Structures are given as C-alpha cells and as structure tokens.
Amino acid sequence: MIGTLVVLAALTAGPEAVVEARLKNGLEVVIWPDARIPNVALYFWYRVGSRNEAPGITGVSHFFEHMMFNGAKKYGPGEFDRVMEANGGSNNAFTSNDVTVYQDWFPKSALPVILDLERDRIGALAIDPKMVESERQVVYSERRMRVDDDNASFLDEQIRATAFHAHPYQIPVIGWPSDIESWSIEDLRRHFRTYYAPNNCTVVAVGDVDPKALLRDLERTLGKIPRQPAPRPVAVKEPVQRGVRRLQVIEDTPITILEIVWHAPAAAAPDWRRFDLLRSLLSGGESSRLHRRLVETERVALSVSAWLDGGFDPGLFTVQAELNEGVEPGRVEALIFEELRLLARDGPSPDELDKVRRQSLMAYWSALETIDGKAQALGTFHTFHGGWRNLFELPKTVESITGAEIAAAAGRLTVDKATIGVLGRAGAPPAAEPAEKDGVP
C-alpha cells in the first residue's frame, strides 16, 4: 500500500509545476497551477504570532486578524467581505504562535478584485481608535468564551505558561486579559508597520492561474507596497528543564482534566516527523494505545488526545485526558507513563507502525485533493518544514521512519522532563515518581 502511494506521487504534478519568486519589495511568492476547476486559493503567510510579542502587548498579533477586515483607504469597514462575496469569493484567517495567515478562495475571474482588496489592506490599513475599541471588546469576549470558560483550553494555557520559562511560546495567542485591555494605538501601528511588511510575507497561490501573468499582476499591485526593515529575530532559547513541574487549577467541575507536556523538536528538525507518528500511535483513533488503555481497558478516561506543536522553535508534545468521575488523576498519569515506558522499551508492533504510516499518508493525499489543501500544505512546508520542496518528499520520509526511531522518541517523554497539570476539584495527590531512568522499566 505504501509503495503504491509513493508511485502515485510520481504521477501527480509535483515540484516541477511549482514556481517560486521574490518581488523587488521582498514579497515571497509560491505558485502551484491547478486548472482542474476555474478557482483560486490565495494564502498570505505573515511571519508573526505570539512568538513575536512581549509582556504588555500580548495578543496583538491575533488582534490584527480582526482589524484586517475592518477597512483601509479604498475599501471601508465591512467592504472587504462584501466585495469578496459579491465576486463569488470567501475568506478566513488564523493566528498561531508563529504566523498569521489570511485565506482567500474565489473564481479566477475575480483575481484582479481580490488583489486590489489585499493591496488596500496591506498597504493602507485603517487603525481607527473607535474601531480599535470595538474590536478590543470582541477579542476580550472571544477570550472569555474560548479560554476562560473552556476548562481544557484554560488548563492548556496555564501549562504552556509553566512549561516555558524564557521562550515567548509561553504567551497565549489570544493574549493575557490585562494586555488586551491596554494596547495603545502606537503599539498597534508599530506592530503593523513591522510585521505586515511585504518582506515578512509569503503569498501562496494554487489554482487556475498562469504563473507569469500572476507574477506581473502581483508586481503591479502588492509589489508597490514599500518594504520595511526586517523584524528583530527571536533569538531566545528555552533552558533545559531540570525536573518535573506540576500545577493544579482548582475548578468545581465533575470532569477532571489531566494534561502532560514535554519539550519537543521544532518543525524543521529531522526528528519532528518521528514525534508526529508517535502522536498518532498514542491517540490516533480508537485503536491507538492510549485510547485502548485509558478509555476501553481501564475505563479511567472519557477521552484522550495528543498533539504536537510544529513551529519555528522547539515547542511542546501534549497528552490531555478527560477523566471519568471519581478517578484520581495520579492513576491516569501513572498509566500514561507506563505506556510510554513500554513503547520506549519494545517499540511499536509492525502493525502499529504500518497503521501510523498509513494514517500520515492518508492525511497527506487527502489534503492534496483540493486547491485549498494544496495551498495549506505548500505554505506549511515552505514556512516550517524547510521549504515547499519537502512537501513532495513526505511519502518517502514517512516510509523511512523505523519503529526504533519512534521508540527513541517515546524514551524522551519521561517524568523528569514533563510539565503536569490537573484541572478539577482540590485534593487529588500526584502520582508517585517512578524509579526508572531513561524511559525503560
């Protein structure tokens, strides 16, 4: 099956079809023509997120995700969406620790209008005090709904702030409440000038476009926006963790949540993909190790999930479980570490290894079925995984990962390197620290 998928990769329009260029003002452009349907997916990847913030201005990157839809010089408040929809298009955006990404989807006939809309808001965004105050309240309400009133998200925020002592990955993407209340207009203007510069952005275009014509159109529109001095690089490195860290969030809720995180490689690191397969092995579906152990066999958890940061710098590998009522978190913690030690000692079975490879490749090929999926994948690899060309190497990379390499990754997830948090009623004692070292019983 895997060999068949690798063969299919050779039959699909691959790196030879992709065009990469840089405009005179520093704007990066990556184009992947796909004329199967007369539509275009246009993504703008700005290299700015909470990683680029500091105390006092946290959340400001996410704030601009809102402000970029609230009017500029030519198109006033509400006009971006109205004109986009009138031309058959739609849009969205997201902010992370590392990037802010704007996504436009539209029929190819609307390309001149879409470029005009983007040129206007990138080159002349209106930072109007009244609009700022209005959106400030929207963001504050969003924080209350998505973080303060969501137990799993609130615990994750507290865990992240504990796991990182020096690196700005400790900053929540949505920002701390007091900072949301106090950004100044000058803070906002400085942030926009610095990070929404063309030389801090990559445009990814996938769909029914002619690369040469599109580059001419981009040079004529976005190419006229002046470049800015390069942003100050984020140079801080997180110190090595020297022991387990614990925290407890007291909340009167019947659902106790346990979260364990470890420091993990940056997305461009050679071993990042091994941790990604480990994540899938632990929680990728009902046949995964932690689901079978915690939910089905021991019946101590309602659900369990794992995820892996994929950013510019080393991030976190996370396991989070919602516990059945009355179950002590220490018991679940002990079971999780037992599974990790067994995996580090014995490695995955051949069937498990084959399954997680298939899951990874299934997600890969499913993404490349649409122009939207292609734009997301191309931008992700170009931004985080060493360049867009590595997107086409993924099947080979996944197939080459061995069970021993996944076992070695599991062996790094030990108690002494963990940050462990519990949200629930007070009084639950932590699990006893195991005597084993190096992840092997």
Backbone torsions as a table, in degrees:
resi	resn	phi	psi	omega
1	MET	NA	-48.6	-179.2
2	ILE	-64.3	-41.5	177.8
3	GLY	-60.4	-37.4	177.8
4	THR	-62.4	-41.8	179.8
5	LEU	-64.8	-37.9	177.9
6	VAL	-63.7	-39.3	176.5
7	VAL	-62.8	-41.8	179.1
8	LEU	-60.8	-31.8	179.5
9	ALA	-60.0	-36.2	-179.5
10	ALA	-70.3	-22.5	-178.0
11	LEU	-89.8	-8.8	-178.4
12	THR	-96.5	141.3	177.4
13	ALA	-54.9	116.4	-172.4
14	GLY	-115.5	-139.1	-171.4
15	PRO	-60.7	-26.9	179.8
16	GLU	-66.2	-18.6	-179.5
17	ALA	-89.8	-15.1	-174.5
18	VAL	-85.8	137.5	178.4
19	VAL	-115.5	130.0	177.7
20	GLU	-119.7	137.4	-178.9
21	ALA	-150.8	166.3	174.3
22	ARG	-134.2	125.8	178.9
23	LEU	-74.4	167.9	-176.6
24	LYS	-61.1	-28.6	-179.6
25	ASN	-87.8	6.7	175.5
26	GLY	97.4	-5.1	180.0
27	LEU	-66.2	123.6	175.4
28	GLU	-81.9	143.1	178.9
29	VAL	-135.1	131.4	174.4
30	VAL	-127.7	123.3	-174.3
31	ILE	-123.2	132.3	177.1
32	TRP	-126.8	98.1	-179.4
33	PRO	-64.5	140.2	177.2
34	ASP	-154.4	100.3	-172.3
35	ALA	-96.1	18.9	-178.5
36	ARG	-64.4	-34.1	174.6
37	ILE	-133.7	152.2	-174.8
38	PRO	-82.8	50.0	-179.5
39	ASN	-124.3	166.6	-179.5
40	VAL	-136.7	139.2	168.6
41	ALA	-110.9	121.8	-176.7
42	LEU	-121.6	115.3	-177.6
43	TYR	-112.5	138.0	174.7
44	PHE	-114.0	112.3	-178.0
45	TRP	-101.4	101.5	175.3
46	TYR	-92.7	130.0	-178.0
47	ARG	-83.8	70.4	178.5
48	VAL	-152.4	131.4	177.1
49	GLY	-156.8	-163.1	-178.8
50	SER	-62.7	-21.3	175.1
51	ARG	-58.4	-26.0	-177.2
52	ASN	-97.4	13.7	-177.3
53	GLU	-108.2	176.5	-179.1
54	ALA	-149.3	163.8	176.7
55	PRO	-52.2	133.4	-177.4
56	GLY	106.6	-30.3	-179.9
57	ILE	-127.5	21.4	-179.8
58	THR	-63.2	144.3	-179.3
59	GLY	87.8	-4.9	-174.2
60	VAL	-69.1	-31.1	178.3
61	SER	-65.1	-45.5	176.8
62	HIS	-63.2	-35.2	179.5
63	PHE	-58.5	-38.6	-179.4
64	PHE	-69.9	-22.0	172.3
65	GLU	-58.0	-33.4	175.7
66	HIS	-79.3	-47.6	-173.2
67	MET	-63.3	-29.0	-176.9
68	MET	-67.4	-7.8	177.4
69	PHE	-107.8	11.3	-170.7
70	ASN	-114.9	26.3	169.7
71	GLY	107.3	145.6	177.0
72	ALA	-139.4	-149.6	-174.3
73	LYS	-75.3	-45.3	-176.0
74	LYS	-92.2	-41.6	-177.6
75	TYR	-108.6	117.2	-175.0
76	GLY	-79.4	-172.0	-178.9
77	PRO	-54.6	130.5	179.1
78	GLY	82.2	-11.3	-174.9
79	GLU	-74.2	-31.7	-178.3
80	PHE	-57.9	-51.1	-179.8
81	ASP	-67.1	-41.1	-176.8
82	ARG	-62.7	-47.8	-178.7
83	VAL	-67.8	-40.2	177.3
84	MET	-57.3	-50.9	-177.5
85	GLU	-67.6	-35.8	178.1
86	ALA	-62.9	-24.3	178.8
87	ASN	-100.2	16.8	174.5
88	GLY	84.0	9.7	-175.9
89	GLY	-103.5	173.9	173.9
90	SER	-146.7	169.4	-176.2
91	ASN	-154.1	166.7	174.6
92	ASN	-159.5	178.9	178.6
93	ALA	-159.6	158.3	173.2
94	PHE	-150.0	154.0	177.7
95	THR	-123.4	142.2	177.3
96	SER	-130.6	-171.2	174.4
97	ASN	-61.2	-28.7	-169.2
98	ASP	-113.0	-31.7	-171.5
99	VAL	-140.1	159.9	165.5
100	THR	-122.7	127.3	-172.4
101	VAL	-124.9	131.9	177.0
102	TYR	-112.0	132.3	-172.5
103	GLN	-120.8	124.7	176.4
104	ASP	-119.5	134.3	175.6
105	TRP	-127.3	129.7	-172.9
106	PHE	-163.4	160.3	172.9
107	PRO	-67.9	148.2	-173.9
108	LYS	-61.8	-24.2	178.5
109	SER	-64.6	-19.8	-177.9
110	ALA	-90.5	0.8	-174.7
111	LEU	-53.5	-46.2	179.4
112	PRO	-59.4	-38.8	-179.7
113	VAL	-68.4	-42.4	-178.1
114	ILE	-64.5	-41.9	178.0
115	LEU	-64.2	-34.6	177.7
116	ASP	-68.1	-40.8	176.3
117	LEU	-60.5	-46.0	-178.3
118	GLU	-68.9	-39.8	178.0
119	ARG	-59.2	-39.0	-177.8
120	ASP	-66.9	-48.0	-174.6
121	ARG	-78.5	-27.9	176.3
122	ILE	-74.5	-39.3	-174.8
123	GLY	-88.7	-20.0	-172.7
124	ALA	-150.6	44.4	179.1
125	LEU	-59.3	136.6	177.3
126	ALA	-87.2	118.8	175.7
127	ILE	-105.6	75.3	-175.1
128	ASP	-84.2	130.1	-177.0
129	PRO	-54.8	-40.6	-179.7
130	LYS	-65.8	-42.2	178.7
131	MET	-67.6	-36.4	177.3
132	VAL	-59.9	-45.8	-178.9
133	GLU	-66.4	-37.7	178.3
134	SER	-63.2	-47.6	-178.5
135	GLU	-71.6	-28.7	176.2
136	ARG	-59.0	-41.9	178.9
137	GLN	-68.6	-36.1	177.2
138	VAL	-62.6	-45.6	-179.2
139	VAL	-65.8	-39.9	179.9
140	TYR	-63.8	-39.8	176.3
141	SER	-65.6	-38.3	178.1
142	GLU	-63.3	-39.9	178.1
143	ARG	-62.6	-43.9	179.6
144	ARG	-61.0	-42.1	-176.2
145	MET	-72.8	-45.7	-171.1
146	ARG	-87.9	-21.8	-176.4
147	VAL	-120.9	-62.9	-173.3
148	ASP	-61.8	-34.5	-178.3
149	ASP	-101.1	10.2	178.7
150	ASP	-121.6	108.7	-171.5
151	ASN	-60.9	-42.5	-178.6
152	ALA	-64.3	-42.7	179.6
153	SER	-68.8	-38.4	179.9
154	PHE	-64.8	-43.1	177.8
155	LEU	-62.8	-43.0	-179.8
156	ASP	-61.3	-39.2	177.9
157	GLU	-62.5	-44.1	179.5
158	GLN	-66.6	-38.0	177.8
159	ILE	-62.5	-46.6	-178.0
160	ARG	-62.0	-40.2	179.8
161	ALA	-68.3	-21.4	178.6
162	THR	-90.3	-36.8	-177.3
163	ALA	-69.1	-33.1	179.2
164	PHE	-104.8	124.2	177.2
165	HIS	-98.4	-31.7	-175.0
166	ALA	-118.2	-39.7	-172.0
167	HIS	-75.8	143.3	-179.5
168	PRO	-67.9	-1.5	170.3
169	TYR	-62.4	-10.5	174.6
170	GLN	-70.9	-15.7	-175.5
171	ILE	-82.9	128.9	176.6
172	PRO	-68.7	141.3	-178.1
173	VAL	-57.8	-38.9	-177.1
174	ILE	-79.6	-13.3	176.8
175	GLY	95.3	158.8	174.4
176	TRP	-80.2	146.2	-173.2
177	PRO	-53.2	-45.4	-176.4
178	SER	-66.4	-30.3	178.2
179	ASP	-72.7	-40.4	177.4
180	ILE	-56.8	-36.4	-178.3
181	GLU	-74.0	-17.6	-166.4
182	SER	-124.8	5.1	175.3
183	TRP	-54.7	138.4	175.3
184	SER	-96.1	162.8	177.0
185	ILE	-59.9	-39.3	179.5
186	GLU	-66.3	-37.2	174.2
187	ASP	-55.9	-45.7	-176.7
188	LEU	-67.3	-43.7	-178.6
189	ARG	-65.0	-40.2	179.1
190	ARG	-64.1	-43.2	-179.3
191	HIS	-64.1	-43.2	-179.5
192	PHE	-65.1	-45.5	-179.7
193	ARG	-58.8	-41.2	-173.9
194	THR	-73.6	-46.0	-167.2
195	TYR	-103.8	-18.8	177.8
196	TYR	-97.8	33.1	175.5
197	ALA	-85.3	148.3	-179.2
198	PRO	-59.6	-31.4	179.9
199	ASN	-78.6	4.4	173.8
200	ASN	-117.0	23.7	-173.0
201	CYS	-137.7	147.3	170.3
202	THR	-121.8	126.1	174.4
203	VAL	-95.6	126.1	176.5
204	VAL	-113.7	122.6	179.9
205	ALA	-121.2	126.5	177.8
206	VAL	-132.2	132.9	177.7
207	GLY	141.7	-156.4	-173.3
208	ASP	-83.1	74.5	-178.7
209	VAL	-131.6	152.7	170.9
210	ASP	-97.2	116.9	-173.9
211	PRO	-54.9	-43.9	-178.6
212	LYS	-63.8	-42.8	179.9
213	ALA	-67.5	-40.1	-179.8
214	LEU	-65.2	-40.3	178.1
215	LEU	-63.0	-37.9	176.1
216	ARG	-63.5	-42.8	-180.0
217	ASP	-65.3	-39.8	178.8
218	LEU	-66.6	-40.7	178.6
219	GLU	-63.7	-36.6	-179.0
220	ARG	-72.7	-26.9	-175.7
221	THR	-108.1	-78.9	-177.8
222	LEU	-67.5	-24.1	179.3
223	GLY	-67.0	-14.2	179.5
224	LYS	-85.4	-9.3	-179.7
225	ILE	-78.4	126.3	-175.5
226	PRO	-64.8	143.1	172.7
227	ARG	-71.7	163.1	179.2
228	GLN	-125.7	164.2	173.8
229	PRO	-56.1	142.7	-178.1
230	ALA	-60.9	139.4	177.3
231	PRO	-59.9	152.8	176.7
232	ARG	-64.8	129.2	-178.2
233	PRO	-68.0	152.1	174.6
234	VAL	-87.8	106.6	-172.9
235	ALA	-104.2	-12.2	-175.2
236	VAL	-65.3	140.2	176.9
237	LYS	-118.2	136.9	-179.9
238	GLU	-68.9	128.4	177.2
239	PRO	-63.0	155.7	177.6
240	VAL	-62.7	133.4	177.8
241	GLN	-74.2	132.0	-173.1
242	ARG	-112.2	30.2	177.7
243	GLY	154.4	164.1	-178.8
244	VAL	-64.0	143.6	174.3
245	ARG	-118.7	137.8	-177.3
246	ARG	-130.0	148.5	172.9
247	LEU	-149.4	155.6	176.1
248	GLN	-134.2	131.1	174.8
249	VAL	-104.3	119.5	-178.0
250	ILE	-83.8	121.7	179.8
251	GLU	-148.0	129.4	-178.8
252	ASP	-81.4	83.9	-177.3
253	THR	-139.2	144.0	177.3
254	PRO	-71.3	-18.0	-178.5
255	ILE	-99.6	106.7	175.2
256	THR	-84.0	137.9	179.7
257	ILE	-117.7	131.3	175.4
258	LEU	-111.5	132.2	177.0
259	GLU	-133.3	133.1	177.8
260	ILE	-126.4	131.3	178.5
261	VAL	-130.7	152.5	175.8
262	TRP	-133.8	152.7	173.4
263	HIS	-70.1	139.9	-172.8
264	ALA	-136.1	166.4	-175.2
265	PRO	-68.0	156.9	170.6
266	ALA	-66.6	160.2	-174.4
267	ALA	-62.3	-29.3	-178.1
268	ALA	-85.4	-4.9	-178.5
269	ALA	-70.3	147.2	-177.7
270	PRO	-59.9	-30.0	-176.2
271	ASP	-95.2	5.6	-179.5
272	TRP	-60.9	-42.5	-177.2
273	ARG	-65.8	-28.9	176.8
274	ARG	-66.1	-40.7	176.5
275	PHE	-67.0	-31.3	178.0
276	ASP	-66.9	-40.5	175.5
277	LEU	-68.3	-35.3	174.7
278	LEU	-61.3	-42.2	176.7
279	ARG	-57.5	-45.8	179.6
280	SER	-64.6	-40.0	-179.5
281	LEU	-64.2	-36.3	-177.6
282	LEU	-76.9	-37.1	-171.8
283	SER	-141.8	15.8	-177.5
284	GLY	-84.8	75.7	176.8
285	GLY	99.9	178.3	-173.7
286	GLU	-72.7	-15.0	177.2
287	SER	-92.5	2.1	-178.6
288	SER	-71.2	160.3	-173.8
289	ARG	-61.3	-50.1	-174.7
290	LEU	-71.8	-33.9	176.7
291	HIS	-64.5	-46.8	-179.2
292	ARG	-62.3	-42.2	-175.4
293	ARG	-73.8	-49.4	-171.5
294	LEU	-84.5	-38.4	-173.7
295	VAL	-91.5	-44.3	-172.4
296	GLU	-93.6	-47.6	-173.7
297	THR	-82.1	-57.0	-177.0
298	GLU	-84.1	-20.9	-179.5
299	ARG	53.6	44.5	179.2
300	VAL	-103.9	-9.9	-176.2
301	ALA	-134.4	145.2	172.2
302	LEU	-76.0	-37.3	-179.1
303	SER	-158.7	160.1	175.3
304	VAL	-147.4	140.6	179.4
305	SER	-143.4	157.9	177.6
306	ALA	-136.6	146.4	175.3
307	TRP	-148.1	164.2	-172.2
308	LEU	-133.8	125.0	173.7
309	ASP	-63.4	148.6	177.1
310	GLY	-135.9	66.5	-173.0
311	GLY	-113.3	-169.9	-178.9
312	PHE	-65.9	-35.3	-175.3
313	ASP	-117.9	165.8	177.2
314	PRO	-54.6	130.2	-176.2
315	GLY	-114.9	-135.9	-175.5
316	LEU	-128.4	146.5	167.0
317	PHE	-105.5	125.4	-170.1
318	THR	-122.8	137.8	167.8
319	VAL	-123.4	127.4	179.6
320	GLN	-131.0	133.8	-178.9
321	ALA	-130.8	136.1	169.8
322	GLU	-94.5	122.6	-170.7
323	LEU	-91.4	150.1	171.3
324	ASN	-65.6	150.0	-175.9
325	GLU	-60.4	134.6	178.1
326	GLY	88.4	-6.9	-179.5
327	VAL	-82.9	131.9	178.2
328	GLU	-74.4	131.1	-179.9
329	PRO	-59.8	-31.1	178.9
330	GLY	-59.5	-35.4	178.9
331	ARG	-66.0	-43.3	-179.5
332	VAL	-68.4	-41.3	176.7
333	GLU	-56.2	-45.5	-179.4
334	ALA	-62.4	-39.3	179.2
335	LEU	-66.0	-39.5	178.8
336	ILE	-62.8	-46.6	-179.9
337	PHE	-67.6	-30.5	176.3
338	GLU	-65.1	-43.7	178.4
339	GLU	-62.5	-39.6	179.1
340	LEU	-65.6	-39.7	179.2
341	ARG	-67.1	-40.0	177.1
342	LEU	-63.3	-41.3	-179.7
343	LEU	-67.5	-39.7	178.2
344	ALA	-65.5	-35.0	-178.7
345	ARG	-77.1	-46.8	-170.9
346	ASP	-103.2	-18.8	-175.4
347	GLY	74.8	171.6	176.6
348	PRO	-73.0	153.2	173.4
349	SER	-70.4	161.7	176.8
350	PRO	-56.2	-37.4	179.7
351	ASP	-67.6	-40.6	178.5
352	GLU	-63.7	-43.8	-179.8
353	LEU	-62.7	-43.3	178.2
354	ASP	-63.0	-39.8	-178.4
355	LYS	-63.4	-47.9	-175.8
356	VAL	-70.9	-30.5	173.1
357	ARG	-62.9	-45.8	-179.7
358	ARG	-62.9	-40.7	178.7
359	GLN	-61.0	-43.2	179.8
360	SER	-63.9	-44.2	-178.7
361	LEU	-72.4	-32.3	176.2
362	MET	-62.8	-44.5	178.1
363	ALA	-63.7	-38.9	179.6
364	TYR	-61.1	-52.9	-177.5
365	TRP	-69.5	-33.5	177.3
366	SER	-63.1	-40.1	179.4
367	ALA	-63.2	-38.1	-175.0
368	LEU	-81.3	3.9	177.2
369	GLU	-76.5	-21.7	-175.7
370	THR	-122.5	157.6	177.2
371	ILE	-68.1	-31.4	176.6
372	ASP	-65.1	-47.5	178.3
373	GLY	-61.9	-38.4	177.5
374	LYS	-63.9	-42.9	-179.4
375	ALA	-63.9	-42.1	179.0
376	GLN	-64.9	-45.8	-178.3
377	ALA	-66.4	-44.0	-178.9
378	LEU	-62.6	-44.9	179.6
379	GLY	-66.4	-39.5	-179.9
380	THR	-63.5	-47.0	-179.4
381	PHE	-68.2	-39.6	-179.7
382	HIS	-65.6	-36.1	-176.2
383	THR	-81.5	-43.4	-168.6
384	PHE	-113.1	-30.3	-168.7
385	HIS	-108.1	35.0	171.5
386	GLY	85.1	10.5	178.1
387	GLY	120.3	153.2	-174.1
388	TRP	-65.4	-25.3	-179.8
389	ARG	-61.4	-29.3	-179.1
390	ASN	-68.8	-16.9	174.5
391	LEU	-57.7	-38.3	-176.0
392	PHE	-82.0	-6.9	176.9
393	GLU	-96.1	-4.0	-172.9
394	LEU	-59.6	-46.4	179.6
395	PRO	-55.5	-42.6	179.3
396	LYS	-66.0	-40.8	-179.8
397	THR	-62.8	-46.1	-178.7
398	VAL	-63.3	-43.0	-178.5
399	GLU	-65.0	-27.0	-175.7
400	SER	-83.5	-13.4	-177.4
401	ILE	-72.9	131.3	-175.6
402	THR	-100.4	164.2	175.4
403	GLY	-63.2	-34.8	179.0
404	ALA	-64.0	-36.2	179.1
405	GLU	-69.1	-37.8	176.1
406	ILE	-67.9	-38.8	177.0
407	ALA	-62.1	-39.6	178.7
408	ALA	-64.8	-38.2	177.1
409	ALA	-64.2	-42.9	178.2
410	ALA	-62.7	-34.8	-179.9
411	GLY	-65.3	-17.1	177.8
412	ARG	-85.1	-10.7	-177.9
413	LEU	-95.1	73.3	-176.4
414	THR	-105.6	166.3	-176.9
415	VAL	-61.5	-42.9	-174.9
416	ASP	-68.4	-12.3	178.9
417	LYS	-108.6	9.5	-173.1
418	ALA	-100.4	154.2	164.8
419	THR	-115.5	124.4	-169.8
420	ILE	-122.8	126.4	-179.9
421	GLY	-129.0	148.9	177.5
422	VAL	-130.4	133.1	171.4
423	LEU	-114.4	125.0	179.6
424	GLY	164.6	-162.5	178.9
425	ARG	-69.3	153.4	-177.3
426	ALA	-69.3	158.3	168.7
427	GLY	105.2	-3.9	-179.7
428	ALA	-81.2	117.5	-178.4
429	PRO	-75.6	152.4	175.9
430	PRO	-71.4	160.8	176.1
431	ALA	-69.5	151.2	175.6
432	ALA	-64.2	140.5	-179.4
433	GLU	-70.9	129.1	179.0
434	PRO	-69.9	153.1	-177.8
435	ALA	-85.1	-11.9	-174.6
436	GLU	-68.3	157.3	175.4
437	LYS	-127.2	156.5	177.0
438	ASP	59.8	23.8	173.5
439	GLY	72.9	12.3	-176.9
440	VAL	-120.1	126.0	178.0
441	PRO	-61.6	NA	NA
